[in-house]
Amino acid sequence: MRYLLLLSFALTLACSVPKKETKIKSTKIEEKKVILKKTVDIPKTIENELIVIFKNPKNIEGAKSLIEDSGLSFQKMVYDKNTSKIGVITVPEGKRAFWLEKLKKTNAFKLVNINTDKTVSNLIKIEENTLVSIKKTPCSGDCAVYELSIDKQGNVIYKGIKYVLKEGKHEFKLSEKEFEKLNTMFSAKGFENFKDEYDDPSIVGLANTFITYNDKQVKIRLWRDIPDELINIHEYIESILLNKKMIE
């Protein structure tokens, strides 16, 4: 009997002991944001080199003589077409900035720039993508002086120089209809069949008009005995500039 009482008492104590709470630790999953840094591909400058586009690709000997007479070295031609020539010039150590500005002021080059590992490919890409370009030079009067280029997507870059309504660089895009008509006009009669020059050297004071298309350049100085197709091309492009109020 005593044994039973002791057993009952022990069971009572065991049941009255508070149960220990089991804490479940919550595991937090930390989200790490991965920030991707955008790397900018900066063109590497090629030391002591300048890249030039010759202004008159049909006669580069004068420009080459200017380079040599200045104590510079013409290294190589990197793009050699009938209507566009791009070359590399080596300049003395530490004199690149000086010659960059000096050569820009000459009348021998259409462009002078610092050479990088991307300069040549970028310039060639622009040249290859040019559909047509026009250049108008001064005359003895108040003739409009400007340069214009149209790429193969119909984008126009116009640079007004003198005796124009808008001077400086302006960009616009031809409408689909304008672009289609321009292409049709150039293909109507093969541009390559036109003469290289329409001129009379005995007449002075006239402006030059240079029209370049498909690696052929036509120089018009005297507007006489010119094929109608060529006149129509010139007048159509000028009509676009008139509508845009670039020239008058």
C-alpha positions as CSV (number, residue, x, y, z in Angstrom):
1,M,0.0,0.0,0.0
2,R,2.8,2.4,0.9
3,Y,4.5,1.5,-2.4
4,L,1.4,2.4,-4.3
5,L,1.1,5.8,-2.6
6,L,4.8,6.6,-3.4
7,L,4.3,5.6,-7.0
8,S,1.1,7.8,-7.3
9,F,2.9,10.8,-5.8
10,A,5.8,10.4,-8.2
11,L,3.5,10.4,-11.2
12,T,1.7,13.5,-9.9
13,L,5.0,15.4,-9.7
14,A,6.0,14.3,-13.2
15,C,2.8,15.5,-14.7
16,S,3.0,18.9,-13.0
17,V,6.5,19.7,-14.3
18,P,6.2,22.4,-16.9
19,K,7.0,21.3,-20.5
20,K,9.9,23.1,-22.1
21,E,8.9,25.0,-25.1
22,T,10.8,24.0,-28.2
23,K,11.6,27.1,-30.2
24,I,11.9,26.6,-33.9
25,K,14.4,28.9,-35.3
26,S,13.3,30.4,-38.6
27,T,16.0,30.4,-41.1
28,K,16.0,33.5,-43.1
29,I,17.1,33.2,-46.7
30,E,19.1,36.2,-47.6
31,E,18.6,37.4,-51.1
32,K,21.8,38.8,-52.5
33,K,21.3,41.3,-55.3
34,V,23.9,40.8,-58.0
35,I,24.7,44.1,-59.5
36,L,26.2,43.8,-62.9
37,K,28.6,46.6,-63.7
38,K,28.3,47.7,-67.3
39,T,31.7,47.9,-68.9
40,V,32.2,50.8,-71.3
41,D,34.4,49.8,-74.2
42,I,36.6,52.8,-74.6
43,P,38.5,53.0,-77.9
44,K,42.3,52.7,-77.4
45,T,44.2,55.6,-78.8
46,I,47.0,54.8,-81.1
47,E,50.0,56.9,-80.0
48,N,51.3,59.5,-82.4
49,E,48.9,58.7,-85.2
50,L,46.3,60.8,-87.0
51,I,43.6,59.6,-89.4
52,V,42.7,61.8,-92.4
53,I,40.1,61.8,-95.2
54,F,41.5,63.5,-98.3
55,K,39.4,66.4,-99.5
56,N,40.2,65.8,-103.2
57,P,40.5,62.0,-103.7
58,K,41.3,62.5,-107.4
59,N,44.4,64.5,-106.6
60,I,46.1,63.6,-103.3
61,E,49.6,64.4,-104.3
62,G,49.3,68.0,-103.1
63,A,48.1,66.8,-99.7
64,K,50.9,64.2,-99.5
65,S,53.5,66.9,-100.3
66,L,52.0,69.0,-97.5
67,I,52.4,66.1,-95.1
68,E,56.0,65.5,-96.1
69,D,57.0,69.2,-96.2
70,S,55.7,69.5,-92.6
71,G,58.1,66.8,-91.4
72,L,55.3,64.2,-90.9
73,S,55.1,60.7,-92.3
74,F,52.3,59.3,-94.4
75,Q,52.1,55.8,-93.1
76,K,49.5,54.0,-95.3
77,M,46.2,54.3,-97.1
78,V,43.5,52.3,-95.2
79,Y,40.6,53.0,-97.6
80,D,41.2,53.6,-101.3
81,K,38.2,54.3,-103.5
82,N,37.7,56.7,-106.5
83,T,35.7,59.1,-104.4
84,S,37.1,58.6,-100.9
85,K,40.6,58.0,-99.6
86,I,41.4,57.6,-95.9
87,G,45.0,57.6,-94.7
88,V,47.1,57.3,-91.5
89,I,49.7,60.0,-90.6
90,T,52.5,59.6,-88.1
91,V,53.4,62.7,-86.1
92,P,56.3,63.4,-83.7
93,E,56.2,62.3,-80.1
94,G,54.1,64.6,-78.0
95,K,53.0,66.7,-80.9
96,R,49.8,65.0,-81.8
97,A,47.4,67.7,-80.5
98,F,49.4,70.4,-82.2
99,W,49.3,68.7,-85.6
100,L,45.6,67.8,-85.2
101,E,44.7,71.5,-85.1
102,K,47.3,72.5,-87.7
103,L,46.1,70.0,-90.3
104,K,42.4,70.8,-89.6
105,K,43.1,74.4,-90.7
106,T,44.5,73.3,-94.1
107,N,42.4,72.9,-97.2
108,A,43.8,69.4,-97.9
109,F,41.6,67.2,-95.7
110,K,37.9,66.7,-95.3
111,L,38.5,65.3,-91.8
112,V,41.4,65.0,-89.4
113,N,41.1,63.0,-86.2
114,I,43.0,61.1,-83.6
115,N,43.5,57.5,-84.6
116,T,42.1,54.8,-82.3
117,D,41.5,51.0,-82.8
118,K,38.0,51.8,-83.9
119,T,38.4,55.1,-85.9
120,V,39.2,53.4,-89.3
121,S,36.3,50.9,-89.1
122,N,33.8,53.6,-88.1
123,L,34.9,55.9,-90.9
124,I,34.8,53.2,-93.5
125,K,31.3,52.2,-92.2
126,I,30.1,55.8,-92.8
127,E,31.6,56.0,-96.2
128,E,30.2,52.6,-97.3
129,N,26.7,53.6,-96.1
130,T,26.7,57.0,-98.0
131,L,24.3,56.9,-100.9
132,V,24.8,60.3,-102.4
133,S,26.7,63.5,-101.5
134,I,26.7,67.0,-102.9
135,K,29.2,69.8,-102.4
136,K,28.7,73.4,-103.6
137,T,31.8,75.7,-103.7
138,P,31.9,79.5,-103.7
139,C,31.6,81.6,-106.8
140,S,32.5,85.3,-107.5
141,G,29.0,86.3,-106.3
142,D,26.6,85.1,-103.6
143,C,26.1,81.5,-104.6
144,A,24.9,79.1,-101.9
145,V,27.8,77.2,-100.4
146,Y,26.9,74.0,-98.6
147,E,27.7,70.2,-98.3
148,L,25.1,67.5,-98.1
149,S,25.1,63.7,-97.7
150,I,22.3,61.2,-97.8
151,D,22.8,57.7,-96.4
152,K,21.2,54.4,-97.6
153,Q,18.5,54.8,-95.0
154,G,17.4,58.2,-96.2
155,N,19.1,60.2,-93.4
156,V,20.4,63.6,-94.5
157,I,23.3,65.6,-93.0
158,Y,23.3,69.2,-94.3
159,K,26.1,71.7,-93.5
160,G,25.4,75.2,-94.5
161,I,28.5,77.3,-95.1
162,K,27.7,80.6,-96.8
163,Y,24.9,82.4,-98.5
164,V,22.3,80.0,-97.2
165,L,19.3,80.4,-94.9
166,K,20.6,77.9,-92.3
167,E,24.3,77.7,-91.6
168,G,25.9,74.9,-89.6
169,K,25.0,71.3,-89.3
170,H,21.4,70.1,-89.6
171,E,20.0,66.6,-89.8
172,F,16.7,65.3,-91.1
173,K,15.2,62.2,-92.8
174,L,13.7,61.9,-96.2
175,S,10.1,60.7,-96.4
176,E,9.6,57.2,-97.9
177,K,8.3,58.8,-101.1
178,E,11.2,61.3,-101.4
179,F,13.7,58.5,-100.9
180,E,12.1,56.2,-103.4
181,K,12.0,59.0,-106.0
182,L,15.7,59.8,-105.4
183,N,16.7,56.2,-106.0
184,T,14.6,56.0,-109.1
185,M,16.2,59.1,-110.5
186,F,19.7,57.9,-110.0
187,S,19.0,54.5,-111.6
188,A,16.9,55.9,-114.5
189,K,20.1,56.5,-116.5
190,G,23.3,55.0,-115.2
191,F,25.1,57.6,-113.2
192,E,28.4,56.0,-114.3
193,N,27.6,57.0,-117.9
194,F,27.8,60.8,-117.2
195,K,31.0,62.6,-117.9
196,D,33.4,63.3,-115.0
197,E,33.3,67.0,-115.7
198,Y,31.1,69.6,-117.3
199,D,33.3,72.6,-117.5
200,D,34.9,75.4,-119.5
201,P,38.2,76.5,-117.9
202,S,38.2,79.7,-119.9
203,I,35.2,81.0,-117.9
204,V,36.1,82.3,-114.5
205,G,34.1,83.0,-111.3
206,L,31.8,80.0,-111.5
207,A,30.9,77.7,-108.6
208,N,31.7,74.0,-108.6
209,T,29.0,71.5,-107.9
210,F,30.2,68.0,-107.0
211,I,27.7,65.1,-107.1
212,T,29.0,61.8,-105.8
213,Y,27.1,58.5,-106.2
214,N,28.2,54.9,-106.2
215,D,31.9,55.7,-106.1
216,K,31.7,58.1,-109.0
217,Q,32.0,61.9,-108.8
218,V,30.6,64.3,-111.4
219,K,31.9,67.9,-111.4
220,I,29.6,70.6,-112.8
221,R,31.0,74.0,-113.3
222,L,29.3,75.1,-116.5
223,W,25.5,74.3,-116.7
224,R,25.5,73.8,-120.4
225,D,25.1,70.7,-122.5
226,I,24.3,68.7,-119.4
227,P,22.0,65.6,-119.6
228,D,18.5,66.3,-118.4
229,E,18.7,63.4,-115.9
230,L,21.6,65.0,-114.2
231,I,19.9,68.4,-114.0
232,N,16.7,66.8,-112.6
233,I,18.7,65.0,-109.9
234,H,20.3,68.3,-108.8
235,E,17.0,70.3,-109.0
236,Y,15.2,67.6,-107.0
237,I,17.7,67.6,-104.1
238,E,17.7,71.4,-104.1
239,S,13.9,71.4,-104.0
240,I,14.1,69.3,-100.8
241,L,16.4,71.9,-99.2
242,L,14.2,74.7,-100.4
243,N,11.1,73.1,-98.7
244,K,13.2,72.6,-95.5
245,K,14.1,76.3,-95.8
246,M,17.8,75.5,-95.7
247,I,18.6,77.5,-98.9
248,E,16.7,80.1,-101.0
